Amino acid sequence: MSPDDRDGMLRYDELTSRVFSERRMPSGTRDLLLALGWVTLRDPRRHDPTLGVWVRTRDVLNADNKRMWQLITEDVPRYDSNLHDDSPMGCQAPMIRAKRLCGRSTMHGFSECDPATGWSRYWGFCNRPRCREYMAPIWERSRGSHKRAPEPIPNAGGLLPLFFSWNWESKYRKAMELIKYHSSWEPPGYGLSADEWPTVPGTEPVEAFPKLRLATSGGDVVTKADAPTQVAPAMVTAKANLLAEFRRNQFSVVDLPRQTSPSKASRTEDER
């Protein structure tokens, strides 16, 4: 086993451990990260100069171009109100004697934005006088809350940038256009990486990890349909060796400060 193979094995094991210990990781994003790690660190064909990283990753996942873009779309940094709003069904006014909510069918419904996180919460009340009386101050408090609230802190996506440096913003934007037909997506002001987002009250801060630098040729998932041919080790030319060495150098580990919400002034060029 060559020193390069031993180094790739150790780094792949480290990456795999980090991926499986990330509790925010959806299965599709996990598969993509593990495939990227295999292709860049352990794949016997990683030295083939005719293969691009994304072409080979697509082959390893047995995925077409649409599926590759779907995987990126699932990791788009965003705020999803459905992930945290567990408001009960029915009227939410408390009963006077019974220790439960009213629960009747709602006649008045509205949402309120949290002034700290920008997250929204739905309120619903029935038409009974005492329930409407309970609703009145909440309604007054909610009026204008959407305008006063800050940009919602993202609560979904942003995991791919934790492990690989790449031009994720342009890929997220293109994925949204191709899969979601949503061309107005903009990166959150808090950053693309989930480790950059402020900690939401009531949640535990997540430890930040170092990441690998992902180098690609062209950097596009949409590639030629022809499958590249495998290059035998004995026939690798000096030019191919130089290219392979260049690619390996691009995959060096980037040490990042272990924090959850670094300020913009403290970010390095690779984090932006």
LOTI-757016 format. One line per 10 residues: number of its first residue (from 1); for each residue x, y, z of N, C-alpha, C. Coordinates in Angstrom, 3 decimals, m for minus. Each point is the difference from the previous one (the first is absolute). Layout:
BEGIN
NUM	X/Y/Z/X/Y/Z/X/Y/Z  ...
This chain:
BEGIN
1	0.845/m1.198/0.000/m0.845/1.198/0.000/0.879/1.245/0.000  m0.290/0.908/m0.911/0.794/1.214/m0.135/m0.349/0.992/1.103  0.903/0.964/0.257/m0.321/1.039/0.988/m1.270/0.767/m0.357  m0.233/0.200/m1.310/m1.210/0.702/m0.423/m1.247/m0.789/0.357  0.063/m1.328/m0.180/m1.149/m0.840/0.335/m0.261/0.000/1.506  1.067/m0.063/0.792/m0.173/0.011/1.455/m0.594/1.325/0.472  0.501/1.090/m0.580/m0.530/1.323/0.367/m1.462/0.123/m0.388  m0.341/m0.473/m1.213/m1.388/0.065/m0.441/m0.912/m0.841/0.865  0.478/m1.164/0.434/m0.803/m0.876/0.854/m0.287/0.671/1.340  1.024/0.591/0.619/m0.194/0.653/1.294/m0.949/1.189/m0.117
11	0.162/0.783/m1.049/m0.850/1.181/m0.165/m1.435/m0.387/m0.335  m0.162/m1.082/m0.758/m1.355/m0.461/m0.302/m0.684/m0.530/1.247  0.745/m0.721/0.842/m0.578/m0.481/1.256/m0.421/1.168/0.884  0.819/1.038/0.042/m0.340/1.178/0.801/m1.256/0.681/m0.546  m0.053/0.143/m1.327/m1.170/0.620/m0.617/m1.253/m0.812/0.277  0.086/m1.316/m0.156/m1.154/m0.863/0.226/m0.501/0.115/1.432  0.939/0.031/0.960/m0.383/0.135/1.397/m0.723/1.314/0.243  0.494/1.068/m0.596/m0.636/1.300/0.167/m1.391/0.029/m0.617  m0.131/m0.606/m1.175/m1.298/m0.017/m0.684/m1.037/m0.736/0.835  0.368/m1.160/0.522/m0.964/m0.792/0.761/m0.282/0.581/1.388
21	0.885/0.855/0.497/m0.241/0.621/1.301/m0.779/1.303/m0.117  m0.241/0.469/m1.220/m0.752/1.237/m0.210/m1.492/m0.288/0.097  m0.622/0.451/1.088/m1.398/m0.357/0.254/m0.977/0.768/m0.890  0.456/1.032/m0.681/m0.883/0.758/m0.888/m0.041/m0.577/m1.411  0.644/m1.121/m0.246/0.250/m0.494/m1.342/m1.154/m0.825/m0.569  m0.692/0.482/m1.060/m0.980/m0.840/m0.704/0.716/m1.106/m0.773  m0.729/m1.049/m0.317/0.624/m1.158/m0.635/0.564/0.336/m1.378  m0.709/0.830/m0.780/0.498/0.336/m1.333/1.296/0.779/0.051  0.089/0.970/0.898/1.233/0.774/0.155/1.124/m0.885/0.497  m0.312/m0.928/0.893/1.015/m0.932/0.503/0.570/m0.824/m1.146
31	m0.860/m0.526/m0.846/0.462/m0.813/m1.130/0.908/0.807/m0.921  m0.371/1.243/m0.260/0.801/0.841/m0.883/1.371/0.280/0.603  0.053/0.310/1.288/1.274/0.285/0.648/0.901/m1.231/0.043  m0.573/m1.154/0.305/0.802/m1.218/0.037/0.528/m0.345/m1.383  m0.812/0.230/m1.026/0.457/m0.256/m1.364/1.110/0.960/m0.393  m0.148/1.276/0.347/1.055/0.974/m0.281/1.300/m0.374/0.716  m0.137/m0.428/1.253/1.179/m0.408/0.740/0.685/m1.202/m0.623  m0.792/m0.972/m0.441/0.574/m1.188/m0.640/0.716/0.366/m1.291  m0.643/0.820/m0.815/0.564/0.355/m1.300/1.300/0.785/0.151  0.069/0.891/0.957/1.177/0.851/0.142/1.123/m0.619/0.821
41	m0.320/m0.989/0.844/1.006/m0.516/0.921/0.316/m1.484/m0.158  m0.982/m0.831/m0.423/0.210/m1.449/0.030/m0.221/m0.686/m1.346  m0.700/0.605/m0.891/m0.350/m0.624/m1.271/1.268/m0.405/m0.767  0.116/m1.257/m0.429/1.172/m0.415/m0.782/0.161/0.806/m1.290  m1.076/0.632/m0.475/0.067/0.759/m1.247/0.177/1.496/0.244  0.341/0.375/1.227/0.096/1.435/0.290/1.181/0.664/m0.693  0.982/m0.779/m0.469/1.157/0.556/m0.690/m0.213/0.061/m1.507  m1.141/m0.451/m0.466/m0.282/0.008/m1.434/m0.207/1.442/m0.460  0.858/0.537/m0.877/m0.125/1.400/m0.413/m1.205/0.271/m0.890  m0.636/m1.051/m0.489/m1.158/0.211/m0.873/m1.307/0.104/0.770
51	0.041/m0.238/1.309/m1.222/0.001/0.796/m0.085/1.259/0.855  m1.155/0.656/m0.033/m0.271/1.104/0.896/m0.617/m0.518/1.287  0.106/0.780/1.056/m0.519/m0.429/1.295/m1.495/m0.254/m0.059  m0.762/0.925/m0.615/m1.450/m0.152/m0.021/m0.450/m1.100/m0.940  0.741/m0.197/m1.088/m0.335/m1.099/m0.909/0.131/m1.332/0.725  1.111/m0.154/0.704/0.240/m1.251/0.707/m0.968/m0.163/1.171  m0.309/1.087/0.705/m0.957/m0.068/1.109/m1.367/m0.437/m0.492  m0.402/0.518/m1.129/m1.282/m0.403/m0.575/0.001/m1.486/m0.328  1.121/m0.499/m0.528/0.092/m1.426/m0.312/m0.055/m0.855/1.264  0.694/0.433/1.043/0.024/m0.758/1.254/m1.395/m0.073/0.608
61	m0.744/1.082/m0.081/m1.356/0.027/0.546/m1.024/m0.630/m0.939  0.439/m0.362/m1.208/m0.919/m0.540/m1.004/m1.174/0.957/m0.208  0.320/1.286/m0.121/m1.012/1.049/m0.098/0.113/0.710/m1.342  m1.125/0.558/m0.447/0.041/0.834/m1.196/0.179/1.455/0.419  0.062/0.880/m0.999/0.226/1.413/0.299/m1.102/0.592/0.869  m1.243/m0.395/m0.274/m1.108/0.545/0.778/0.126/m0.372/1.465  0.367/m1.240/0.273/0.141/m0.431/1.393/1.134/0.752/0.694  1.087/0.266/m0.713/1.103/0.755/0.581/m0.440/1.397/0.404  m0.787/0.644/m0.868/m0.489/1.338/0.323/m1.016/m0.054/1.140  m0.774/m1.077/0.067/m0.950/m0.144/1.111/0.733/m0.092/1.330
71	1.116/m0.728/0.025/0.769/m0.133/1.230/0.541/1.354/0.455  0.417/0.817/m0.944/0.478/1.333/0.357/m1.156/0.861/0.480  m1.164/m0.147/m0.638/m1.174/0.786/0.397/m0.396/m0.307/1.445  0.097/m1.259/0.393/m0.366/m0.377/1.368/0.881/0.672/1.043  1.166/0.464/m0.413/0.923/0.621/0.954/0.041/1.519/m0.137  m0.889/0.580/m0.786/m0.017/1.459/m0.149/m0.250/0.644/1.367  0.846/0.929/0.445/m0.226/0.666/1.298/m1.297/0.805/m0.036  m0.885/m0.251/0.977/m1.315/0.628/m0.048/m0.667/m0.090/1.366  m1.067/0.763/0.129/m0.867/m0.104/1.170/m1.264/m0.720/m0.417  m0.321/m1.088/0.667/m1.186/m0.792/m0.285/m0.890/0.023/1.235
81	m1.110/0.723/m0.096/m0.887/0.141/1.161/m0.617/m1.324/0.423  m0.095/m0.951/m0.912/m0.617/m1.282/0.343/0.880/m0.856/0.912  1.276/0.346/0.112/0.914/m0.825/0.793/m0.067/0.293/1.486  m0.558/1.158/0.388/0.013/0.332/1.426/m1.365/0.376/0.550  m0.923/0.416/m0.877/m1.300/0.464/0.486/m0.887/m1.201/0.297  m0.080/m0.354/1.275/m0.838/m1.123/0.421/m1.258/0.494/0.712  m0.547/1.117/m0.502/m1.194/0.567/0.615/m1.127/m1.030/m0.009  m0.736/m0.127/1.097/m1.079/m0.990/0.067/m1.143/0.354/m0.941  m0.734/m1.012/m0.399/m1.170/0.203/m0.845/m1.159/0.511/0.847  m0.878/0.748/m0.618/m1.175/0.493/0.703/0.293/1.253/0.799
91	m1.002/0.459/0.717/0.113/1.221/0.801/1.063/m0.182/1.089  0.888/0.984/0.121/1.131/m0.101/0.925/m0.227/0.753/1.319  m1.199/0.476/0.221/m0.295/0.658/1.278/m0.119/m1.050/1.096  0.578/0.244/1.167/m0.085/m0.991/1.085/m1.398/m0.017/0.624  m0.413/m1.178/0.418/m1.262/m0.129/0.716/0.180/0.521/1.430  m1.071/0.520/0.551/0.090/0.618/1.325/0.182/m1.051/1.086  m0.748/m1.079/m0.053/0.049/m1.026/1.040/0.800/m1.219/m0.426  m0.150/m0.417/m1.220/0.731/m1.178/m0.475/1.427/0.404/m0.405  0.926/m0.873/0.281/1.398/0.287/m0.330/0.310/m0.438/m1.416  m0.628/0.671/m0.941/0.210/m0.291/m1.419/m0.420/1.211/m0.807
101	0.293/m0.044/m1.292/m0.424/1.066/m0.884/m1.431/m0.242/m0.453  m0.605/1.057/m0.499/m1.390/m0.094/m0.443/m0.163/m1.059/m1.077  0.778/0.105/m1.092/0.002/m1.027/m1.033/m1.121/0.082/m1.006  m0.934/0.959/0.143/m1.080/0.107/m0.976/0.540/0.462/m1.361  m0.835/m0.150/m1.007/0.391/0.438/m1.338/0.299/1.499/0.007  1.071/0.376/m0.672/0.427/1.397/0.027/m0.833/0.846/m0.960  m0.286/1.189/0.433/m0.691/0.993/m0.822/0.917/1.197/m0.290  1.030/0.156/0.817/0.941/1.108/m0.160/1.410/m0.577/0.046  0.763/0.219/m1.037/1.361/m0.507/m0.048/0.970/1.055/m0.508  1.191/0.022/0.557/1.025/0.951/m0.431/1.352/m0.515/0.462
111	1.071/0.559/m0.544/1.358/m0.404/0.374/0.718/1.163/0.670  0.971/m0.352/0.809/0.796/0.989/0.722/1.472/m0.334/m0.159  0.838/1.016/m0.217/1.434/m0.206/m0.169/0.747/0.282/1.293  0.944/m0.876/0.306/0.827/0.189/1.178/0.974/1.154/m0.244  0.077/0.980/0.904/0.887/1.151/m0.225/1.483/m0.343/0.086  0.359/m1.146/0.539/1.412/m0.379/0.127/0.475/m0.872/m1.151  m0.827/m0.953/m0.412/0.419/m0.953/m1.031/m0.632/0.254/m1.354  m1.100/0.734/m0.056/m0.717/0.190/m1.256/m0.882/m1.178/m0.362  m0.039/m1.021/0.854/m0.830/m1.169/m0.265/m1.464/0.341/0.257  m0.887/m0.652/m0.738/m1.425/0.285/0.129/m0.706/m1.098/0.778
121	m1.087/0.389/0.653/m0.815/m0.944/0.754/m1.472/0.274/m0.325  m0.774/m1.069/m0.236/m1.404/0.165/m0.360/m0.879/m0.048/1.248  m0.993/0.914/0.042/m1.005/0.035/1.065/m1.384/m0.216/m0.614  m0.835/m0.758/0.703/m1.367/m0.223/m0.446/m0.968/0.013/1.178  m1.158/0.627/m0.190/m0.986/0.123/1.080/m1.406/m0.163/m0.560  m0.866/m0.485/0.849/m1.396/m0.147/m0.395/m0.754/1.309/0.257  m1.324/m0.048/m0.134/m0.791/1.234/0.070/m0.661/0.197/1.363  0.340/m0.829/0.986/m0.592/0.197/1.322/0.532/1.298/0.612  m0.836/0.739/0.738/0.422/1.299/0.548/1.268/m0.073/0.842  0.089/m0.995/0.895/1.178/m0.042/0.856/1.266/m0.370/m0.783
131	m0.158/m0.770/m1.082/1.165/m0.343/m0.832/0.442/1.212/m0.811  m0.985/0.772/m0.480/0.354/1.217/m0.726/0.628/1.027/0.939  m0.433/0.019/1.237/0.597/0.903/0.974/1.460/m0.379/0.268  0.272/m1.279/0.089/1.373/m0.465/0.193/0.857/0.316/m1.235  m0.638/m0.059/m1.187/0.710/0.242/m1.251/0.401/1.463/m0.173  m0.781/0.941/0.545/0.164/1.425/m0.292/1.426/0.513/0.218  0.633/m0.202/1.174/1.361/0.526/0.177/1.033/m0.680/m0.902  m0.208/m1.268/m0.320/0.929/m0.692/m0.896/m0.118/0.572/m1.400  m1.221/0.273/m0.403/m0.225/0.603/m1.312/0.671/1.367/m0.097  m0.148/0.820/1.038/0.621/1.314/0.001/1.520/m0.117/m0.038
141	0.531/m0.971/0.729/1.448/m0.196/0.031/0.539/m0.456/m1.352  m0.791/m0.787/m0.717/0.459/m0.559/m1.269/m0.057/1.003/m1.146  m0.830/1.028/0.162/m0.154/0.958/m1.098/1.323/0.722/m0.260  0.443/m0.072/m1.223/1.262/0.623/m0.363/1.235/m0.777/0.391  m0.181/m1.202/0.615/1.173/m0.769/0.430/0.839/m0.470/m1.179  m0.640/m0.218/m1.148/0.745/m0.456/m1.174/0.933/1.095/m0.508  m0.420/1.252/0.126/0.842/1.105/m0.449/1.116/0.296/0.999  m0.275/m0.209/1.267/1.001/0.315/1.028/1.024/m1.119/0.180  m0.372/m1.210/m0.340/0.875/m1.149/0.246/1.202/0.008/m0.938  1.126/m0.528/0.443/1.183/m0.099/m0.873/m0.170/m1.105/m1.030
151	0.949/m0.114/m0.882/0.012/m1.103/m0.954/m0.004/m1.318/0.776  m0.869/m0.938/m0.371/m0.046/m1.263/0.754/1.345/m0.726/m0.012  0.397/m0.472/1.147/1.214/m0.816/0.074/m0.269/m1.323/m0.723  0.837/m0.407/m0.942/m0.238/m1.268/m0.705/m0.046/m1.178/0.970  m0.833/m0.953/m0.326/m0.088/m1.209/0.827/0.068/m1.273/m0.835  0.403/0.136/m1.271/0.108/m1.169/m0.876/1.130/0.234/m0.998  0.644/m1.089/m0.406/1.065/0.089/m0.992/1.303/0.497/0.584  0.893/0.441/m0.889/1.272/0.565/0.412/1.009/m0.996/0.533  m0.132/m1.283/m0.352/0.916/m1.021/0.525/1.143/m0.333/m0.957  m0.239/0.081/m1.288/1.077/m0.285/m0.955/1.200/0.920/0.196
161	m0.207/1.310/0.239/1.166/0.872/0.223/0.771/m0.317/1.274  m0.573/m0.798/0.903/0.729/m0.369/1.210/1.157/m0.941/m0.303  m0.107/m0.745/m1.083/0.959/m1.057/m0.271/0.872/0.269/m1.222  m0.506/0.765/m0.967/0.767/0.303/m1.197/m0.145/1.469/m0.357  1.122/0.612/m0.374/m0.036/1.364/m0.514/m0.227/m0.062/m1.511  m0.955/0.752/m0.462/m0.319/0.037/m1.431/m0.858/1.223/m0.233  m0.329/0.288/m1.236/m0.867/1.134/m0.300/m1.464/m0.393/0.197  m0.348/m0.293/1.262/m1.322/m0.530/0.314/m1.113/0.998/m0.314  0.258/1.293/0.154/m1.077/0.965/m0.232/m0.537/m0.097/m1.423  0.896/m0.060/m0.978/m0.456/m0.093/m1.387/m0.678/m1.336/m0.269
171	0.450/m1.073/0.657/m0.620/m1.306/m0.197/m1.373/m0.061/0.659  m0.124/0.578/1.191/m1.311/0.071/0.640/m0.979/0.784/m0.878  0.461/1.101/m0.534/m0.874/0.845/m0.822/m0.469/m0.759/m1.252  0.934/m0.679/m0.653/m0.357/m0.741/m1.207/m0.921/m1.165/0.324  0.259/m0.678/1.138/m0.853/m1.122/0.398/m1.427/0.462/0.249  m0.160/1.142/0.639/m1.340/0.525/0.259/m0.721/0.321/m1.301  0.727/0.507/m0.977/m0.616/0.320/m1.287/m0.403/m1.254/m0.754  0.854/m1.026/0.028/m0.267/m1.208/m0.772/m1.034/m0.911/0.650  0.022/m0.104/1.318/m0.851/m0.963/0.702/m1.250/0.657/0.571  0.168/1.131/0.643/m1.127/0.671/0.655/m0.630/1.088/m0.856
181	0.619/0.310/m1.119/m0.475/1.094/m0.867/m0.149/1.293/0.802  0.927/0.176/0.930/m0.049/1.147/0.902/1.280/0.797/m0.225  m0.075/0.990/m0.879/1.194/0.744/m0.396/0.308/1.160/0.926  m0.858/0.256/0.978/0.206/1.157/0.868/0.712/m0.353/1.298  0.523/m1.245/0.120/0.694/m0.368/1.227/1.250/0.846/0.172  0.225/0.480/1.190/1.202/0.741/0.335/0.642/m0.624/1.233  1.324/0.006/0.071/0.661/m0.582/1.179/m0.375/0.760/1.257  m0.196/m0.682/1.102/m0.346/0.685/1.251/1.126/0.921/0.456  m0.369/1.091/0.645/0.999/0.935/0.484/0.879/m0.572/1.092  m0.417/m1.120/0.591/0.772/m0.620/1.073/1.128/m0.876/m0.526
191	0.039/m0.259/m1.314/1.032/m0.845/m0.580/m0.567/m1.283/m0.578  0.789/m0.667/m0.834/m0.427/m1.242/m0.631/0.204/m1.211/0.899  0.999/0.045/0.855/0.328/m1.135/0.861/m0.866/m0.003/1.248  m0.533/m1.164/0.339/m0.873/m0.111/1.170/0.738/0.345/1.285  1.316/m0.161/0.025/0.762/0.328/1.202/0.154/1.507/0.192  m0.331/0.780/m1.009/0.087/1.449/0.117/m1.268/0.606/0.585  m1.091/m0.750/0.004/m1.284/0.560/0.415/m0.052/0.178/1.511  m0.649/1.054/0.456/m0.123/0.208/1.455/m0.759/m1.157/0.652  0.348/m0.265/1.233/m0.687/m1.041/0.753/m1.383/0.496/0.419  m1.010/m0.761/m0.323/m1.376/0.368/0.345/m0.250/m0.358/1.461
201	m0.599/0.900/0.775/m0.292/m0.316/1.407/m0.783/m1.296/0.123  0.435/m0.837/0.934/m0.655/m1.287/0.197/0.664/m1.137/m0.732  1.007/0.295/m0.826/0.725/m1.044/m0.709/1.447/0.005/0.453  0.659/m1.152/m0.140/1.391/m0.113/0.404/0.901/0.430/m1.142  1.079/0.754/0.291/0.940/0.366/m1.061/0.679/m1.239/m0.552  0.325/0.040/m1.286/0.613/m1.143/m0.674/1.472/0.285/m0.220  0.832/m0.988/0.268/1.436/0.160/m0.161/0.353/0.130/m1.467  0.838/0.977/m0.321/0.439/0.207/m1.373/1.161/m0.930/m0.317  0.081/m0.466/m1.251/1.042/m0.915/m0.416/0.843/0.622/m1.098  1.247/m0.441/m0.151/0.777/0.404/m1.173/m0.596/m0.635/m1.243
211	0.324/0.529/m1.150/m0.589/m0.512/m1.238/1.071/m0.222/m1.053  m0.339/m0.765/m1.027/0.893/m0.279/m1.108/m0.273/0.980/m1.127  1.012/0.242/m0.801/m0.167/0.879/m1.146/m0.320/m0.856/m1.216  m1.118/0.257/m0.641/m0.437/m0.788/m1.144/0.403/0.696/m1.281  0.839/m0.631/m0.772/0.412/0.559/m1.286/m0.691/m0.774/m1.106  m0.514/0.716/m0.982/m0.683/m0.643/m1.115/0.480/0.608/m1.302  m0.198/m0.715/m1.064/0.325/0.503/m1.325/m1.270/0.514/m0.640  m0.146/1.327/m0.062/m1.227/0.562/m0.525/m1.046/0.190/1.058  m0.037/m0.891/0.991/m0.895/0.152/1.129/m1.461/m0.108/m0.330  m0.381/m0.825/m0.976/m1.394/m0.089/m0.371/m0.444/m1.437/0.021
221	m1.201/m0.237/0.507/m0.529/m1.357/0.048/m0.357/m0.501/m1.393  m0.484/0.868/m0.864/m0.390/m0.385/m1.347/1.260/m0.256/m0.807  0.221/m1.245/m0.391/1.240/m0.378/m0.653/m0.302/m0.809/m1.255  1.049/m0.402/m0.681/m0.153/m0.814/m1.195/m0.592/m1.351/0.364  m0.759/m0.544/m0.909/m0.660/m1.281/0.261/0.968/m1.166/m0.124  1.098/0.168/m0.786/0.932/m1.092/m0.203/0.737/m0.313/1.288  0.080/m1.284/0.318/0.718/m0.419/1.211/1.494/0.012/m0.287  0.813/0.562/0.879/1.452/0.017/m0.207/0.582/m1.391/0.138  1.077/m0.237/m0.688/0.667/m1.300/0.073/1.023/0.016/1.122  0.172/m1.168/0.606/0.924/m0.108/1.117/1.433/0.018/m0.504
231	0.877/0.700/0.693/1.410/0.082/m0.345/0.772/m0.954/0.888  0.704/m0.943/m0.614/0.784/m0.963/0.779/1.164/0.722/0.672  0.355/m0.400/1.236/1.089/0.674/0.708/1.308/0.005/m0.780  0.287/m1.057/m0.735/1.274/m0.082/m0.712/0.070/0.958/m1.175  m1.144/0.506/m0.458/m0.040/0.857/m1.172/m0.242/1.454/0.352  0.012/0.336/1.289/m0.198/1.383/0.398/1.230/0.804/m0.387  m0.178/1.049/m0.725/1.113/0.811/m0.484/0.454/0.977/1.072  1.129/0.659/m0.283/0.508/1.002/0.945/m0.980/1.144/0.154  m0.688/0.374/m1.091/m0.994/1.069/0.070/m1.155/m0.400/0.899  m0.431/m1.239/m0.101/m1.088/m0.477/0.848/0.418/m0.004/1.461
241	1.268/m0.372/0.270/0.472/0.018/1.380/0.006/1.400/0.584  0.409/0.969/m0.823/m0.006/1.385/0.465/m1.413/0.464/0.303  m0.953/m0.364/m0.869/m1.388/0.390/0.216/m0.561/m0.658/1.248  0.336/m1.283/0.203/m0.479/m0.692/1.194/0.575/0.637/1.261  1.288/0.383/m0.051/0.607/0.641/1.156/m0.661/1.337/0.295  m0.336/0.737/m1.074/m0.689/1.281/0.181/m1.351/m0.204/0.662  m0.742/m1.008/m0.429/m1.311/m0.260/0.583/0.123/m0.393/1.467  0.995/m0.831/0.314/0.166/m0.400/1.390/0.307/1.194/0.889  0.780/0.929/m0.537/0.334/1.188/0.781/m1.219/0.871/0.272  m0.990/m0.075/m0.883/m1.201/0.798/0.186/m0.888/m0.534/1.110
251	0.253/m1.234/0.422/m0.865/m0.617/0.994/0.571/0.106/1.410  0.860/0.975/0.226/0.594/0.151/1.319/m1.047/0.457/1.003  0.170/m0.425/1.247/m0.941/0.340/1.052/0.151/1.469/0.348  m1.117/0.681/0.129/m0.015/1.404/0.382/m0.407/0.085/1.457  0.868/0.549/0.845/m0.315/0.146/1.416/m0.876/1.214/0.202  m1.144/m0.223/0.609/m0.936/1.080/0.262/m0.134/0.207/1.500  m0.272/1.232/0.430/m0.248/0.223/1.432/m1.239/m0.739/0.440  0.037/m0.617/1.174/m1.129/m0.773/0.500/m0.997/0.933/0.659  m0.856/0.567/m0.801/m1.034/0.892/0.501/m1.228/m0.169/m0.877  m1.134/0.484/0.462/m1.249/m0.222/m0.704/m0.470/1.201/m0.795
261	0.408/1.198/0.377/m0.471/1.168/m0.727/1.099/1.049/m0.093  1.037/m0.263/m0.837/1.084/0.966/m0.107/m0.474/1.281/m0.644  0.595/1.098/0.401/m0.345/1.279/m0.607/0.574/0.070/m1.391  m0.571/0.871/m0.820/0.459/0.121/m1.381/1.446/0.462/m0.052  0.409/0.818/0.963/1.353/0.526/m0.011/1.031/m1.080/0.278  m0.415/m1.062/0.726/0.940/m1.039/0.388/0.057/m1.148/m0.972  m0.827/m0.004/m1.046/0.013/m1.090/m0.948/1.214/0.077/m0.901  0.550/m1.171/m0.346/1.093/m0.049/m0.945/m0.560/0.018/m1.399  0.873/0.176/m0.972/m0.451/0.042/m1.383/m0.655/m1.305/m0.409  0.489/m1.155/0.530/m0.572/m1.282/m0.385/m1.367/m0.208/0.563
271	m0.367/0.706/1.094/m1.320/m0.184/0.630/m1.067/0.816/m0.699  0.417/1.026/m0.740/m0.996/0.870/m0.638/m0.578/m0.626/m1.243
